[in-house]
């Protein structure tokens, strides 16, 4: 295995760890969390946004490992292409997780931060 592949694996594990921390105890990390206009409407929206975003990050990590394995299999002589593939897929995945979290918060909560009736 080359050093660049190990560095990419480390990046993926950092993403997974951030997801675990956000999912477990987001309120313990004062400056760290999912802070957007939608998630900062109330304490409940902030907590739910952190948990949702953390879960999405935890789902991204195994997919990134699969992408790394496939990239290493088909691009063994191009380590920088493997890094580029990982960087692009990570950016797209985190952006998708961000958009899905925002959509969920807008669906569940009103603009004043109160939960909609009969929301899951």
N, C-alpha and C positions, 0 to 999 in steps of 0.2 A: 504494500500500500504506500502511496506517496504521502508526503507531508501535507499537501494541499487538500487531499481528501479527508485527512484527519482534522484539519482546520474547519472544513465544511461541516463535518459531523459535530464538532464542538459548537458551531454556530446553531445548528439544529437543536442540540440539547439545551442551549441557552434559551431558545424560543420556547421549548417545552417547559423548562423550569419557570419562566416568566408566566406562562399559562397556568401552571400549578399554583404559583403564589397568588395570582389574581383570583383563581377559583376558590382557594381555601379561605384566606383572610385578607380581603382587600382593605379593610378599614385600619389595619395595623401599619400600613405604609402611607404616611401622610402625603408625601409629594409624588408618590408612585401610584399610577392607576390609569384607568380609562377615563380621561377627562375631556368631554366635549360639551357643547351647549345643551345637547339633548340629555346627556347623562348627569349633568350638574343641576338639573331642575329640582331635585330633592335628594335626600339621603337614600331613599329606597331605589330611585332610578340609578344613582351612582353605584350602589352595591350590585344591583341587577346587571348593569352594564359591565362591571368588572367581571362578574361571574360568567356572563355570556361570552365576553371577549376572551377570557381565560380558557374556556372550554373550546372555543374555536382555535386558539393557538395550540392547545394540546392535540387537536385533531390534525392540524397542519404538520406537526413534527413527524409522525410516521409516514405521511405522504412524501415529505422531503427526503426521508431516508430511502424510500423506494426509488425516488427520482435519482438520488445519488448512486444507488446500486446499478440502476439501468444506465445512467450516464457513464459510470466506470466500466460497465460491460461493453458499451458501444463506442466509447471515446477514450480508450485506455492510454493513447499516446498524446492526448490533448488535455492536460490538467487544467489549463486556464479556461478552456471551454466548459469543463465540468463546473468550475467556479462560476462562470457566467450563467450557466443553466440554473445553478442553485440560487444565485442572486436574483435573477429574473423571476423564478417561480416563488421565491420567498416574498418579494415585493408584491407580486400579484396576489398571493395567498393572504398576506397580512391586510392588503387593501380590501380584498373580498370579505375577510373577517370583520373589518371595520364597518363596511357597508351593511353587512348582515346584522351586526349588532345595533347599528343606528336604526335600521328598519324595524327590528324587534322592539326596541325602546319606543319608537314612534307608534307602533301598533298597540302596545300594552298600556302606555301612559298618555294622559292628556297633556296639553302644553303647560299646565300649572304643576305637573309632577304627580298628580293623583292617578291611581290605577283605574283603568277603565273597568266597568262592571263586566263580569263573565269573561275576563281575559285569562289566558292560561298562565 
